[in-house]
């Protein structure tokens, strides 16, 4: 027996009238009448009798309606859930590297979220290593990650460069090199270095730059790279130099610090990272296109 037929019996029992039950079920009265007779025929028992009050349940009919009540209730609950499927909020998991706030990326994502408020967005701000682990274990839909030229990248992930950030030297305006328009890495000999922790990407980039120049600067201070305020305070006090991108310099806007481009070009790659299957299926294209448009990038 089909659920549809059980609903027919329940409707006739509720309305006690074939015509009204048929209107409720959105079928014709003859069709409903024939269906009830067919059900009674298969059960080999009568479910209704006609009386002055309309269609009355027989004792068997009462038992049929009673025993099917839970099934109908579960069916109606299922149908109500089906109606909400298209309206239910989806959850999106996005990873961001720790200095993404110095670029327009965060504003782009915030703007996207505000225009897609029916969905839920979970933003994870983590180290590069942790973001890649989360991508590989499918904990994120996509991530925006910043890489040095020597960073190893997983063969299991897709990397699309969103934009590049050029490396600058930051120093106090009282430093003798501060008046230069450009400087070579070798000009930095004699300066002390304020560096991030050795396991973090800014240190790895600086180490590569100094190695290529064949120099080894004395480290004045190590600190985590997201502790930018301390790094800038030390540079401002002329305790040493450091390296950062123009985006970081502009964001922090320290009046007593100048940033000077290197003659040798070094760039970070800021990449959209997703798994290969999602890229092929275009799962994240709407968000990626929005970010590109927001920050004014051409395809």
C-alpha positions as CSV (number, residue, x, y, z in Angstrom):
1,X,0.0,0.0,0.0
2,X,1.2,3.5,-0.9
3,X,1.4,6.4,1.6
4,X,-0.9,8.3,-0.8
5,X,-3.7,5.7,-0.2
6,X,-3.3,6.0,3.6
7,X,-3.6,9.7,3.3
8,X,-6.8,9.3,1.3
9,X,-8.4,7.2,4.0
10,X,-7.3,9.7,6.7
11,X,-8.8,12.6,4.7
12,X,-12.2,11.0,4.2
13,X,-12.2,10.0,7.9
14,X,-11.5,13.7,8.9
15,X,-14.0,15.3,6.5
16,X,-16.7,12.6,6.6
17,X,-17.4,13.7,3.1
18,X,-15.9,12.5,-0.2
19,X,-16.3,15.8,-2.0
20,X,-14.6,17.9,0.7
21,X,-11.9,15.3,1.1
22,X,-11.3,15.3,-2.6
23,X,-11.0,19.1,-2.7
24,X,-8.5,18.9,0.2
25,X,-6.4,16.2,-1.6
26,X,-6.7,18.1,-4.9
27,X,-8.1,15.2,-6.8
28,X,-11.6,14.5,-8.3
29,X,-14.4,13.0,-6.2
30,X,-14.9,10.0,-8.5
31,X,-11.2,9.3,-8.4
32,X,-11.1,9.4,-4.6
33,X,-14.2,7.2,-4.4
34,X,-12.6,4.6,-6.7
35,X,-9.4,4.6,-4.6
36,X,-11.3,4.0,-1.4
37,X,-13.1,1.1,-3.0
38,X,-9.8,-0.3,-4.3
39,X,-8.2,-0.1,-0.9
40,X,-11.2,-1.9,0.7
41,X,-11.0,-4.5,-2.0
42,X,-7.3,-5.3,-1.4
43,X,-7.9,-5.4,2.4
44,X,-11.0,-7.5,1.9
45,X,-12.8,-5.4,4.5
46,X,-15.0,-2.3,4.6
47,X,-13.5,0.9,6.0
48,X,-16.4,3.3,5.6
49,X,-20.2,3.1,5.7
50,X,-22.5,5.9,4.5
51,X,-24.8,7.4,7.1
52,X,-26.8,10.6,7.6
53,X,-23.6,12.2,8.9
54,X,-21.7,11.3,5.8
55,X,-18.8,8.8,5.5
56,X,-18.4,7.0,8.9
57,X,-15.6,4.7,9.8
58,X,-16.3,1.1,10.5
59,X,-14.6,-0.5,13.5
60,X,-11.9,-1.8,11.1
61,X,-11.7,1.7,9.7
62,X,-11.1,3.2,13.1
63,X,-8.4,0.7,13.7
64,X,-6.8,1.5,10.3
65,X,-6.7,5.3,11.1
66,X,-5.4,4.7,14.6
67,X,-2.6,2.4,13.5
68,X,-1.5,4.6,10.7
69,X,-1.4,7.8,12.8
70,X,2.3,7.6,13.6
71,X,3.2,6.8,10.0
72,X,1.3,9.9,8.7
73,X,2.8,12.1,11.4
74,X,6.3,11.0,10.4
75,X,5.5,11.5,6.7
76,X,4.2,15.0,7.3
77,X,7.3,15.8,9.3
78,X,9.5,14.5,6.4
79,X,7.6,16.7,3.9
80,X,8.0,19.8,6.0
81,X,11.7,19.2,6.1
82,X,11.8,18.7,2.4
83,X,10.3,22.1,1.9
84,X,13.0,23.7,4.0
85,X,15.9,22.0,2.1
86,X,16.4,24.8,-0.3
87,X,16.1,27.4,2.4
88,X,18.5,25.8,4.9
89,X,21.7,27.7,5.6
90,X,24.9,26.1,4.2
91,X,28.2,26.2,6.1
92,X,31.4,27.4,4.4
93,X,34.8,27.0,6.0
94,X,37.4,29.6,4.9
95,X,41.1,29.7,6.0
96,X,43.2,32.9,6.1
97,X,46.9,33.4,6.8
98,X,47.6,35.5,9.8
99,X,48.5,38.8,8.1
100,X,45.7,38.7,5.6
101,X,44.1,41.7,7.5
102,X,46.8,44.0,6.1
103,X,45.4,43.4,2.5
104,X,41.9,43.9,1.0
105,X,41.2,40.1,1.3
106,X,39.5,40.3,4.7
107,X,37.3,43.2,3.5
108,X,36.4,41.3,0.4
109,X,35.3,38.2,2.4
110,X,33.4,40.3,4.9
111,X,31.6,42.0,2.0
112,X,30.8,38.7,0.4
113,X,29.4,37.3,3.7
114,X,27.2,40.4,4.2
115,X,25.8,39.8,0.7
116,X,25.2,36.1,1.3
117,X,23.9,36.3,4.9
118,X,21.6,33.3,4.6
119,X,24.7,31.0,4.7
120,X,27.0,30.4,7.6
121,X,30.7,31.2,7.3
122,X,33.4,29.9,9.6
123,X,36.7,31.8,9.3
124,X,39.9,30.2,10.5
125,X,43.0,32.3,10.9
126,X,46.0,30.0,11.2
127,X,49.6,29.5,10.3
128,X,50.4,28.4,6.7
129,X,51.3,24.9,7.9
130,X,48.0,24.5,9.8
131,X,46.0,25.9,6.9
132,X,47.5,23.3,4.6
133,X,46.9,20.5,7.0
134,X,43.2,21.6,7.3
135,X,42.9,21.7,3.5
136,X,44.4,18.2,3.1
137,X,42.0,16.8,5.8
138,X,39.0,18.6,4.1
139,X,38.3,20.8,7.1
140,X,38.3,23.9,4.8
141,X,36.5,24.7,1.6
142,X,39.3,27.0,0.5
143,X,42.1,29.0,2.0
144,X,44.0,32.2,1.2
145,X,47.7,31.5,2.0
146,X,50.9,33.5,1.6
147,X,54.0,31.7,0.2
148,X,57.6,32.5,-0.2
149,X,59.4,31.6,-3.5
150,X,60.9,28.5,-1.8
151,X,57.8,27.2,-0.1
152,X,57.0,23.6,-0.8
153,X,53.4,23.1,-2.1
154,X,51.4,19.9,-1.9
155,X,50.7,18.0,-5.1
156,X,47.2,17.2,-3.7
157,X,46.1,20.9,-3.7
158,X,45.5,23.5,-6.3
159,X,47.3,26.9,-6.0
160,X,46.1,30.0,-7.9
161,X,48.1,33.2,-7.4
162,X,45.7,35.9,-6.4
163,X,48.4,38.6,-6.3
164,X,52.1,39.1,-5.4
165,X,53.5,41.2,-2.6
166,X,57.0,42.8,-3.0
167,X,59.5,42.7,-0.2
168,X,60.8,45.9,1.3
169,X,63.4,46.8,4.0
170,X,62.0,48.7,7.0
171,X,64.2,50.9,9.0
172,X,64.1,54.0,11.3
173,X,64.3,57.3,9.5
174,X,67.4,58.0,11.5
175,X,69.2,55.1,9.8
176,X,71.9,56.3,7.4
177,X,70.4,54.2,4.6
178,X,66.9,55.8,5.1
179,X,67.6,58.4,2.4
180,X,68.2,55.9,-0.4
181,X,65.6,55.3,-3.1
182,X,66.7,51.7,-3.5
183,X,69.2,49.6,-1.7
184,X,70.9,46.3,-2.3
185,X,70.8,43.6,0.3
186,X,74.6,43.8,0.6
187,X,74.2,47.4,1.8
188,X,72.6,46.1,5.0
189,X,75.8,44.8,6.4
190,X,76.4,46.2,9.9
191,X,72.6,46.5,10.7
192,X,71.0,44.2,13.3
193,X,67.9,42.3,12.3
194,X,64.6,42.0,14.0
195,X,63.2,38.7,12.8
196,X,60.2,36.5,13.2
197,X,60.5,33.0,14.8
198,X,62.7,30.7,12.6
199,X,59.8,28.4,11.8
200,X,57.6,31.2,10.4
201,X,57.4,32.3,6.7
202,X,58.8,35.8,7.2
203,X,62.0,34.4,8.6
204,X,62.3,31.9,5.9
205,X,62.0,34.6,3.3
206,X,64.6,36.8,5.0
207,X,66.9,33.9,5.4
208,X,66.7,33.2,1.6
209,X,67.3,36.9,0.8
210,X,70.4,37.1,3.1
211,X,71.7,33.8,1.9
212,X,71.5,34.9,-1.8
213,X,73.4,38.1,-0.9
214,X,76.0,36.1,1.0
215,X,75.6,38.0,4.2
216,X,74.6,37.1,7.8
217,X,73.1,39.8,9.9
218,X,73.2,39.7,13.7
219,X,69.7,39.0,15.2
220,X,68.7,41.7,17.7
221,X,65.3,40.2,18.5
222,X,63.1,37.2,17.5
223,X,59.3,37.5,18.0
224,X,56.3,35.9,16.4
225,X,55.5,37.6,13.1
226,X,51.9,38.4,14.1
227,X,53.4,40.5,17.0
228,X,53.8,43.4,14.5
229,X,53.4,46.2,17.0
230,X,56.5,45.1,18.9
231,X,58.5,44.6,15.7
232,X,57.6,48.1,14.5
233,X,58.3,49.6,17.9
234,X,61.8,48.2,17.8
235,X,62.4,49.4,14.3
236,X,61.1,52.8,15.1
237,X,63.6,53.0,18.0
238,X,66.4,52.1,15.6
239,X,67.1,48.8,17.4
240,X,67.4,47.1,14.0
241,X,65.8,46.6,10.6
242,X,63.3,44.2,9.4
243,X,61.6,43.1,6.1
244,X,57.9,43.4,5.2
245,X,55.7,44.0,2.2
246,X,54.4,47.4,1.2
247,X,50.9,46.3,2.2
248,X,52.0,45.7,5.8
249,X,53.9,49.0,5.9
250,X,50.9,50.9,4.5
251,X,48.5,49.2,7.0
252,X,50.7,50.0,10.0
253,X,51.6,53.6,8.9
254,X,54.4,54.3,11.3
255,X,55.6,57.9,10.8
256,X,59.2,57.3,12.0
257,X,59.7,54.2,9.8
258,X,60.6,54.3,6.1
259,X,60.4,51.3,3.8
260,X,62.8,51.1,0.9
261,X,62.6,48.7,-2.1
262,X,65.4,46.3,-2.7
263,X,67.3,46.4,-6.0
264,X,66.9,42.6,-6.0
265,X,63.2,41.7,-6.4
266,X,61.6,39.2,-4.0
267,X,57.9,38.5,-4.0
268,X,55.4,36.6,-1.9
269,X,52.6,34.7,-3.7
270,X,49.2,35.2,-2.1
271,X,47.3,32.2,-3.3
272,X,43.8,30.8,-3.4
273,X,44.2,27.2,-2.3
274,X,41.5,24.5,-2.8
275,X,41.5,20.8,-3.5
276,X,41.7,19.7,-7.1
277,X,38.1,18.2,-7.1
278,X,36.6,21.5,-5.9
279,X,38.5,23.4,-8.5
280,X,37.4,21.2,-11.3
281,X,33.8,21.4,-10.2
282,X,33.9,25.1,-9.7
283,X,32.6,24.8,-6.2
284,X,34.3,28.0,-4.9
285,X,34.1,30.1,-8.1
286,X,31.5,32.5,-6.8
287,X,33.6,33.5,-3.8
288,X,36.8,33.5,-5.7
289,X,35.4,35.7,-8.5
290,X,33.9,38.0,-5.8
291,X,37.3,38.4,-4.1
292,X,39.0,39.1,-7.5
293,X,36.4,41.7,-8.4
294,X,36.5,43.4,-5.0
295,X,40.3,43.9,-5.0
296,X,40.3,44.9,-8.7
297,X,42.1,41.9,-10.2
298,X,41.6,40.8,-13.8
299,X,41.4,37.1,-14.6
